[in-house]
Amino acid sequence: MSNPNILTTDDQIRELLNETRRIAVLGIKPESHSTQPAFYVPKYMSDAGYEIIPVPVYYPEVTEILGQPVYRDLTKIPGEIDLLNIFRKSSDLSKHTFDILAKKPKAVWFQLGISDDEIAERLADAGIKVVQDLCLMVEHRALANAG
């Protein structure tokens, strides 16, 4: 894949993390699921000083996660999103592609085990940086303090 917006190297990912301040988390889980990556990864990033914008897909009764108000629609989030961290099955990504393209975050991060080359290419062609199949927490631990 030759698209420069598809990030694969440590240097590219370190640079992305350094430029990131606001992270919207699509598919985030509430505190009641604290043992699940879709909760503890965003919590880790919040503890590391990033602003987390929760965008759960389920849990209609939940109005706040990590002390932040919940959004049900990416396009309703005010302001810029530096990074959209996605916890959805690869097969569910297509449901969100339109909203992602409409909101146009600077970057989209598919968590470990999640990838879709076709969608990644579409986002990259739209000028959005894409990371696939990596854990944001693991990469941040490995790279953010090693720069």
N, C-alpha and C positions, 0 to 999 in steps of 0.2 A: 504494500500500500504506500503510495507516494504522496498522499495528501499531507501537507505540512501541519495541518491542524489535528492530525491524529498523533497524539503524543505517546511515545513508547520508551524514551530514554530517561534515565535518572535525572539528567540535567534539565530536560524539558519539564519533567514533573516537579522538580525542585523549584524551578522558575514559576510554574503555575501556582504552587503552594505559597510562594513568597508574594505573589500578586493578589492572593485571595484574602478577602476579609469577610464577606457575607456568603454563607452557604445555605441554600435552600435544600431541604432533604425530602425528596419524594418517596413516600412509602415508609416514613419514619414510624416507629412504634412508640406507644406511651410508656411511662415509668413502670407500669404493671408488667411489662415485657423486658425487664432490665437485663435478662440474660441473653437477649437476642441482639445480634449485630446491628439491626435497624434501630436499636435504642442506644447501645453502648458506644458505637462508633461516633454518632453525632454528639453524645455526651462528652466523649474524649475530646472532640474538636472544640466543643464549647469550653471545656476546661482549659484547652490550649489557647483560648482567647479569641476564637472566631465567633461571629454572630451567626446563630443558627435560626433558620426560618422553617418551622415544621410544616410539612405538607403531607399529612397522613392520607392513606387511601381508604382505610377502614376506620373503625372506632368513632362513629358519628357523635358519641356522647362526649368525646374529649375536646376541650376548648383550648387547652394549654399543654405544651410539652416543653420541658426544660425551662419553665418560666416564661416561655414565649407564646404569643397567641398563634393559634393554628390557622392555616389557610387551606381551603379545600380546592383551590384553583390556582394554578401557577400564574395565570395571566392577571390575577387580582392582587398579586404581591406588589406593593409599592416600591419604586426605585429599582436600581440595578441589582442583578444577581451575579456575583463573581463566579460562583460554582454551584451547579445543580448536582447533588449527590443522589444517585438513584438506587433504591432498594426495591426492585420489582423483578419478577421473572423475565428472562430474555423474551419470552413469548408475549409478555404484556407491554413491551416497550413501544410497539407500534401505536397503542392506544394513546400514548402521551406525546408522540412526535409532533403533532400539529400544535399543541400548547407550548411545547419546548421551542419550536420555531417561532411561534408568535411572541413569546416572552424574550427569547434570544439572550439567554445567560451567556457570559463570556466563555464559560466552559461547562462541560457535562462530564460527570464521572460515573461510569457504570461500576458498581461494587464487584467484588470478587465473585466469580461464577456467572457474571452477567455480561453478555456481549451480543452484538448484532452488527455485523460489518456493513450491511446495507444502510441501516439507520445511522451508524457512525459516520459513514460517507456523506449522507444527506446533511447531517448537522455540520460536519466539517466543511462541506461545500457552501454552507450558509455563513461561514465565518466563525463558527463555534469550535473551540478546542475540545477534543474528546479523549478521555482515558477509558479503556475498557478492561474489565476482568482484573481489577486490582482493588485491594482494600485501602481506603483512604487513611485509616488509622495506622496501618502497618507502614505505608509509604511515608506518612508524616513523621512517624517515629524514626524511620530510617534516614530520611533526607532533610527534614526541616532544621535539625540541629547540626547537620553535618556540612552545611554550606559554608 
